[in-house]
Amino acid sequence: MYLLYLYNSFNNYKIPSKIPSSFYTVEKIATMWWQSRHARF
């Protein structure tokens, strides 16, 4: 699941027209990363 987010963020950065979407994806990754630090899945 986490790799899927990373893959989507990578594709979003490759497409300039999806900049707002990439920022949203980065925020999702940051949230998941923060949660993973405090709660081991």
Biopython code that builds the backbone (N, CA, C, O; Angstrom):
import numpy as np
from Bio.PDB.StructureBuilder import StructureBuilder

atoms = [
    (1, "MET", "N", (0.831, -1.195, 0.000)),
    (1, "MET", "CA", (0.000, 0.000, 0.000)),
    (1, "MET", "C", (0.871, 1.252, 0.000)),
    (1, "MET", "O", (0.619, 2.199, -0.745)),
    (2, "TYR", "N", (1.897, 1.240, 0.847)),
    (2, "TYR", "CA", (2.786, 2.398, 0.918)),
    (2, "TYR", "C", (3.563, 2.584, -0.384)),
    (2, "TYR", "O", (3.779, 3.709, -0.836)),
    (3, "LEU", "N", (3.980, 1.459, -0.982)),
    (3, "LEU", "CA", (4.713, 1.535, -2.253)),
    (3, "LEU", "C", (3.828, 2.109, -3.342)),
    (3, "LEU", "O", (4.309, 2.792, -4.246)),
    (4, "LEU", "N", (2.529, 1.832, -3.256)),
    (4, "LEU", "CA", (1.596, 2.366, -4.249)),
    (4, "LEU", "C", (1.553, 3.889, -4.171)),
    (4, "LEU", "O", (1.500, 4.567, -5.196)),
    (5, "TYR", "N", (1.576, 4.421, -2.951)),
    (5, "TYR", "CA", (1.592, 5.874, -2.781)),
    (5, "TYR", "C", (2.883, 6.470, -3.339)),
    (5, "TYR", "O", (2.861, 7.518, -3.984)),
    (6, "LEU", "N", (4.005, 5.797, -3.088)),
    (6, "LEU", "CA", (5.279, 6.292, -3.603)),
    (6, "LEU", "C", (5.287, 6.282, -5.128)),
    (6, "LEU", "O", (5.790, 7.206, -5.768)),
    (7, "TYR", "N", (4.716, 5.215, -5.701)),
    (7, "TYR", "CA", (4.666, 5.096, -7.159)),
    (7, "TYR", "C", (3.793, 6.186, -7.753)),
    (7, "TYR", "O", (4.141, 6.776, -8.775)),
    (8, "ASN", "N", (2.658, 6.458, -7.117)),
    (8, "ASN", "CA", (1.756, 7.498, -7.605)),
    (8, "ASN", "C", (2.402, 8.870, -7.493)),
    (8, "ASN", "O", (2.251, 9.698, -8.392)),
    (9, "SER", "N", (3.123, 9.125, -6.399)),
    (9, "SER", "CA", (3.771, 10.417, -6.216)),
    (9, "SER", "C", (4.859, 10.612, -7.270)),
    (9, "SER", "O", (5.049, 11.721, -7.770)),
    (10, "PHE", "N", (5.571, 9.539, -7.606)),
    (10, "PHE", "CA", (6.619, 9.624, -8.623)),
    (10, "PHE", "C", (6.019, 9.975, -9.980)),
    (10, "PHE", "O", (6.568, 10.801, -10.710)),
    (11, "ASN", "N", (4.890, 9.346, -10.320)),
    (11, "ASN", "CA", (4.235, 9.628, -11.595)),
    (11, "ASN", "C", (3.688, 11.044, -11.624)),
    (11, "ASN", "O", (3.726, 11.701, -12.665)),
    (12, "ASN", "N", (3.179, 11.525, -10.494)),
    (12, "ASN", "CA", (2.631, 12.872, -10.437)),
    (12, "ASN", "C", (3.726, 13.911, -10.655)),
    (12, "ASN", "O", (3.490, 14.933, -11.300)),
    (13, "TYR", "N", (4.913, 13.660, -10.127)),
    (13, "TYR", "CA", (6.007, 14.605, -10.309)),
    (13, "TYR", "C", (6.484, 14.623, -11.758)),
    (13, "TYR", "O", (7.025, 15.627, -12.224)),
    (14, "LYS", "N", (6.284, 13.514, -12.471)),
    (14, "LYS", "CA", (6.695, 13.462, -13.872)),
    (14, "LYS", "C", (5.722, 14.217, -14.761)),
    (14, "LYS", "O", (6.066, 14.593, -15.882)),
    (15, "ILE", "N", (4.492, 14.444, -14.263)),
    (15, "ILE", "CA", (3.478, 15.136, -15.058)),
    (15, "ILE", "C", (3.241, 16.535, -14.478)),
    (15, "ILE", "O", (2.620, 16.662, -13.423)),
    (16, "PRO", "N", (3.726, 17.590, -15.153)),
    (16, "PRO", "CA", (3.601, 18.959, -14.638)),
    (16, "PRO", "C", (2.147, 19.388, -14.455)),
    (16, "PRO", "O", (1.852, 20.212, -13.590)),
    (17, "SER", "N", (1.238, 18.840, -15.256)),
    (17, "SER", "CA", (-0.156, 19.277, -15.202)),
    (17, "SER", "C", (-0.865, 18.758, -13.958)),
    (17, "SER", "O", (-1.997, 19.148, -13.673)),
    (18, "LYS", "N", (-0.186, 17.862, -13.208)),
    (18, "LYS", "CA", (-0.821, 17.298, -12.015)),
    (18, "LYS", "C", (-0.094, 17.751, -10.756)),
    (18, "LYS", "O", (0.064, 16.984, -9.807)),
    (19, "ILE", "N", (0.344, 18.997, -10.758)),
    (19, "ILE", "CA", (1.084, 19.522, -9.606)),
    (19, "ILE", "C", (0.230, 19.527, -8.330)),
    (19, "ILE", "O", (0.702, 19.071, -7.289)),
    (20, "PRO", "N", (-1.023, 20.032, -8.378)),
    (20, "PRO", "CA", (-1.852, 20.008, -7.169)),
    (20, "PRO", "C", (-2.050, 18.582, -6.659)),
    (20, "PRO", "O", (-2.069, 18.352, -5.450)),
    (21, "SER", "N", (-2.196, 17.632, -7.569)),
    (21, "SER", "CA", (-2.386, 16.237, -7.179)),
    (21, "SER", "C", (-1.127, 15.702, -6.511)),
    (21, "SER", "O", (-1.212, 14.910, -5.572)),
    (22, "SER", "N", (0.042, 16.127, -6.987)),
    (22, "SER", "CA", (1.291, 15.644, -6.409)),
    (22, "SER", "C", (1.456, 16.172, -4.987)),
    (22, "SER", "O", (1.918, 15.454, -4.100)),
    (23, "PHE", "N", (1.076, 17.431, -4.777)),
    (23, "PHE", "CA", (1.160, 17.987, -3.430)),
    (23, "PHE", "C", (0.242, 17.231, -2.482)),
    (23, "PHE", "O", (0.597, 16.980, -1.330)),
    (24, "TYR", "N", (-0.944, 16.867, -2.972)),
    (24, "TYR", "CA", (-1.886, 16.099, -2.157)),
    (24, "TYR", "C", (-1.301, 14.734, -1.829)),
    (24, "TYR", "O", (-1.440, 14.246, -0.708)),
    (25, "THR", "N", (-0.644, 14.117, -2.810)),
    (25, "THR", "CA", (-0.046, 12.799, -2.597)),
    (25, "THR", "C", (1.102, 12.887, -1.594)),
    (25, "THR", "O", (1.252, 12.013, -0.741)),
    (26, "VAL", "N", (1.905, 13.934, -1.698)),
    (26, "VAL", "CA", (3.019, 14.116, -0.762)),
    (26, "VAL", "C", (2.494, 14.273, 0.659)),
    (26, "VAL", "O", (3.071, 13.748, 1.611)),
    (27, "GLU", "N", (1.384, 15.008, 0.786)),
    (27, "GLU", "CA", (0.795, 15.188, 2.114)),
    (27, "GLU", "C", (0.311, 13.853, 2.672)),
    (27, "GLU", "O", (0.448, 13.580, 3.864)),
    (28, "LYS", "N", (-0.257, 13.025, 1.794)),
    (28, "LYS", "CA", (-0.720, 11.702, 2.218)),
    (28, "LYS", "C", (0.464, 10.848, 2.675)),
    (28, "LYS", "O", (0.380, 10.144, 3.681)),
    (29, "ILE", "N", (1.570, 10.918, 1.924)),
    (29, "ILE", "CA", (2.763, 10.141, 2.279)),
    (29, "ILE", "C", (3.319, 10.622, 3.617)),
    (29, "ILE", "O", (3.712, 9.815, 4.459)),
    (30, "ALA", "N", (3.351, 11.943, 3.807)),
    (30, "ALA", "CA", (3.865, 12.492, 5.061)),
    (30, "ALA", "C", (3.007, 12.049, 6.236)),
    (30, "ALA", "O", (3.521, 11.749, 7.314)),
    (31, "THR", "N", (1.701, 12.010, 6.021)),
    (31, "THR", "CA", (0.788, 11.569, 7.080)),
    (31, "THR", "C", (1.012, 10.105, 7.404)),
    (31, "THR", "O", (1.067, 9.724, 8.574)),
    (32, "MET", "N", (1.143, 9.278, 6.370)),
    (32, "MET", "CA", (1.369, 7.847, 6.579)),
    (32, "MET", "C", (2.719, 7.620, 7.260)),
    (32, "MET", "O", (2.841, 6.759, 8.132)),
    (33, "TRP", "N", (3.735, 8.394, 6.860)),
    (33, "TRP", "CA", (5.063, 8.254, 7.460)),
    (33, "TRP", "C", (5.021, 8.630, 8.938)),
    (33, "TRP", "O", (5.619, 7.954, 9.774)),
    (34, "TRP", "N", (4.309, 9.713, 9.254)),
    (34, "TRP", "CA", (4.207, 10.157, 10.640)),
    (34, "TRP", "C", (3.477, 9.122, 11.479)),
    (34, "TRP", "O", (3.875, 8.837, 12.608)),
    (35, "GLN", "N", (2.402, 8.555, 10.923)),
    (35, "GLN", "CA", (1.639, 7.537, 11.643)),
    (35, "GLN", "C", (2.476, 6.271, 11.828)),
    (35, "GLN", "O", (2.383, 5.611, 12.863)),
    (36, "SER", "N", (3.286, 5.934, 10.837)),
    (36, "SER", "CA", (4.091, 4.714, 10.919)),
    (36, "SER", "C", (5.175, 4.846, 11.994)),
    (36, "SER", "O", (5.640, 3.845, 12.538)),
    (37, "ARG", "N", (5.572, 6.082, 12.294)),
    (37, "ARG", "CA", (6.584, 6.286, 13.329)),
    (37, "ARG", "C", (5.991, 6.060, 14.718)),
    (37, "ARG", "O", (6.683, 5.598, 15.625)),
    (38, "HIS", "N", (4.713, 6.384, 14.879)),
    (38, "HIS", "CA", (4.093, 6.304, 16.199)),
    (38, "HIS", "C", (3.257, 5.046, 16.373)),
    (38, "HIS", "O", (2.910, 4.678, 17.495)),
    (39, "ALA", "N", (2.937, 4.392, 15.279)),
    (39, "ALA", "CA", (2.141, 3.161, 15.364)),
    (39, "ALA", "C", (2.649, 2.169, 14.329)),
    (39, "ALA", "O", (2.410, 2.333, 13.132)),
    (40, "ARG", "N", (3.345, 1.148, 14.790)),
    (40, "ARG", "CA", (3.903, 0.150, 13.869)),
    (40, "ARG", "C", (2.791, -0.679, 13.254)),
    (40, "ARG", "O", (1.945, -1.219, 13.968)),
    (41, "PHE", "N", (2.789, -0.780, 11.953)),
    (41, "PHE", "CA", (1.746, -1.549, 11.273)),
    (41, "PHE", "C", (2.141, -3.020, 11.226)),
    (41, "PHE", "O", (1.396, -3.842, 10.693)),
]
sb = StructureBuilder()
sb.init_structure("model")
sb.init_model(0)
sb.init_chain("A")
sb.init_seg("    ")
for serial, (resi, resn, name, xyz) in enumerate(atoms, 1):
    if name == "N":
        sb.init_residue(resn, " ", resi, " ")
    sb.init_atom(name, np.array(xyz, "f"), 0.0, 1.0, " ", f" {name:<3s}", serial, name[0])
structure = sb.get_structure()
